[in-house]
């Protein structure tokens, strides 16, 4: 029985730091994705070019549209833009006539949700409250949706609250705790809101303007596809969250608020490169990679779990070039034909992409589909050439092994099976990679970067295996690595993230896997737990 795989090479400090920063940014955005989707649906249904808007491509129109989007009866004035115009012209009395759902949600609700989440991540509920107050000042001090401001001011405000509380920790007289805590948080929030209004907000407005101008410059020179040179390798190395949630999502929301869609939502979320890679492994791969690729393709394309194709790319690093080419081809298609999404597609499933694209019309949806198809085709062709060129070496390396025979049997059958998993486990044990543990396993945690995608899938797989084995006293959950608190008996991560998980939860037993979907380590964990229970009996 084994509980861990050979330790991966230790990640560099820079890479680990970027991963943690990206995880923090993702932690602000991902819990609030439902709110982004709600706003996106409202936008695509009721703005002038939406399903029920005045310029609906379907010729439909619903009378209260103007009130829903804002504008006091003028469907051309959309939410925050009309409201800010009214205020700038001193027409505060007509402000309410411009307020609908679209504007206030993108101007206030979404940034404040992000700020509160960020504050909670740094300093719990108290940090979340002060972060929200401070961010309100940033929002009111600008005239664009202040997502970047929320993502920066929120953590800063919570950290300052934490430092403030340390000043009189243990020095407050009994009975005065609530008075001091409430007034100190209120006063600090007031100060930060004022600073945000007069100083921080204008600075963030300038930063947003510069970033937006940089994107416009790349588009004007047809250079935006070159961003894939950074994005695709970053995804494979789990560094994508810093780029996607730190730059693309905030700028994309601003663009979507103005035009109804943004190409930036599709740079990282396009499922085309991933499905192209997995299909190439399906047809031209060897061994376990070939056997598991079809199932991984379904999960990646329809489930939106992009992490599942990362091990395939890492097993053949030159295929990252295919991902870059496919990603650039997809971006080029959307840039030339004007494709984009109305809100972030999270997870990056073709279903989520469809929902986010259809609001801008069937024409936009077809362009987005074309970008996915072209990205997949380009990646598939280049990956196929790479795999075919190295096929002989790959077969010599694993074609005569027992594991390759098991993988080929699974490929012939078209799916995995418990019997094949057991055979693969035997092969792994024979290879001498077994490492036992005496710790009783009752709490298993799957941990990934964001704690919501691939880890949830792996937890579901292992949970079902425990159920089939008749083991009912083991809890299997999933969470972000940053949220590990050391209480887990066993932590399962992908190899690239194991070092971070060990640092976060050093007393837990750690298991490294290549693929969350179907790892032989799962059977080993189940067998180990079964032996523990038999020994107890």
Secondary structure, DSSP 8 states (H G I E B T S, - for coil): --S---------HHHHHHHHHHHHHHHHHGGGHHHHHHHHHHHHHHSTTSSSSTT-TT----TTHHHHHSSTT-TTS-HHHHHHHHHHTT-GGGHHHH--SHHHIIIIIHHHHHHHHHHHHHHHHHHHHHHHHHHHHHHHTSSS--HHHHHHHHHHHHHHHHHHHHHTTTTS-TT-HHHHHHHHHHHHHHHHHHHIIIIIHHHHHHHHHHHHHHHHHHHHTT-GGGGHHHHHHHHHTT-HHHHIIIIIHHHHHHHHHHHS-BTTHHHHH-SHHHHHHHHHHHHH--HHHHHHHHHHHHIIIII--GGGGHHHHHHTTTHHHHHHHHHHHHHHHHHHHT--BSS--SS--HHHHHHHHGGG-HHHHHHHHHHHHHHHHHHHHHHHHHHHHTHHHHHHHHTTSHHHHHHHHHHHHTS--HHHHHHHHHHHHHTT------S---EEEEEESSSSSHHHHHHHHHHHHHHHTT--S-EEEEEEGGG--S--SEEEEEGGGHHHHHHHSTTSEEEEES-SSS-THHHHHHHHHHHHHHHH-
